[in-house]
Amino acid sequence: MQNKDLIFALESLEREKNISREDTLKTIEDALISALRKNLGRNALLSAHIDLEKGAIEAYQTLAVVEEV
């Protein structure tokens, strides 16, 4: 899905179902994190962000760097 398609879908939801764009983006980000947890484990520290202006979907995992394991 391209950026303009995502924006159009968000605008349609906002208009037809009266669901705010921010709420929808938050739900999509949460779903992305949930899917990543299935792969990386329940205890993984994850975050996700959708930037509509750049057309970017970013997901991050925070890891602790230790001297010894």
Contact map, one row per residue, 1 for C-alpha under 8 A:
111011000000000000000000000000000000000000000000000000000000000000000
111111000000000000000000000000000000000000000000000000100000000000000
111111100000000000000000000000000000000000000000000100100000000000000
011111110000000000000000000000000000000000000000000000000000000000000
111111111000000000000000000000000000000000000000000000000000000000000
111111111100000000000000000000000000000000000000000000000000000000000
001111111110000000000000000000000000000000000000000100000000000000000
000111111111000000000000000000000000000000000000000000000000000000000
000011111111100000000000000000000000000000000000000000000000000000000
000001111111110000001001000000000000000000000000000000000000000000000
000000111111111000001000000000000000000000000000000000000000000000000
000000011111111110000000000000000000000000000000000000000000000000000
000000001111111111111000000000000000000000000000000000000000000000000
000000000111111111111000000000000000000000000000000000000000000000000
000000000011111111100000000000000000000000000000000000000000000000000
000000000001111111000000000000000000000000000000000000000000000000000
000000000001111111100000000000000000000000000000000000000000000000000
000000000000111111110000000000000000000000000000000000000000000000000
000000000000111011111011000000000000000000000000000000000000000000000
000000000000110001111111000000000000000000000000000000000000000000000
000000000110110000111111100000000000000000000000000000000000000000000
000000000000000000011111110000000000000000000000000000000000000000000
000000000000000000111111111000000000000000000000000000000000000000000
000000000100000000111111111100000000000000000000000000000000000000000
000000000000000000001111111110000000000000000000010000000000000000000
000000000000000000000111111111000000000000000000000000000000000000000
000000000000000000000011111111100000000000000000000000000000000000000
000000000000000000000001111111110000000000000000000000000000000000000
000000000000000000000000111111111000000000000001110000000000000000000
000000000000000000000000011111111100000000000001000000000000000000000
000000000000000000000000001111111110000000000000000000000000000000000
000000000000000000000000000111111111000000000001000000000000000000000
000000000000000000000000000011111111100000000111000000000010000000000
000000000000000000000000000001111111110000000000000000000000000000000
000000000000000000000000000000111111111000000000000000000000000000000
000000000000000000000000000000011111111110000100000000000000000000000
000000000000000000000000000000001111111111110100000000000000000000000
000000000000000000000000000000000111111111000000000000000000000000000
000000000000000000000000000000000011111110000000000000000000000000000
000000000000000000000000000000000001111111010000000000000000000000000
000000000000000000000000000000000001111111110000000000000000000000000
000000000000000000000000000000000000110111110000000000000000000000000
000000000000000000000000000000000000100011111000000000000000000000000
000000000000000000000000000000000000100111111100000000000000110000000
000000000000000000000000000000000000000000111110000000000000111000000
000000000000000000000000000000001001100000011111000000000011110000000
000000000000000000000000000000001000000000001111100000000011100000000
000000000000000000000000000011011000000000000111110000001111000000000
000000000000000000000000000010000000000000000011111000001110000000000
000000000000000000000000100010000000000000000001111100111100000000000
000000000000000000000000000000000000000000000000111111111000000000000
001000100000000000000000000000000000000000000000011111110000000000000
000000000000000000000000000000000000000000000000001111110000000000000
000000000000000000000000000000000000000000000000001111110000000000000
011000000000000000000000000000000000000000000000011111111000000000000
000000000000000000000000000000000000000000000000011111111100000000000
000000000000000000000000000000000000000000000001111000111110000000000
000000000000000000000000000000000000000000000001110000011111000000000
000000000000000000000000000000001000000000000111100000001111100000000
000000000000000000000000000000000000000000000111000000000111110000000
000000000000000000000000000000000000000000011110000000000011111000000
000000000000000000000000000000000000000000011100000000000001111100000
000000000000000000000000000000000000000000001000000000000000111110000
000000000000000000000000000000000000000000000000000000000000011111000
000000000000000000000000000000000000000000000000000000000000001111100
000000000000000000000000000000000000000000000000000000000000000111111
000000000000000000000000000000000000000000000000000000000000000011111
000000000000000000000000000000000000000000000000000000000000000001111
000000000000000000000000000000000000000000000000000000000000000001111
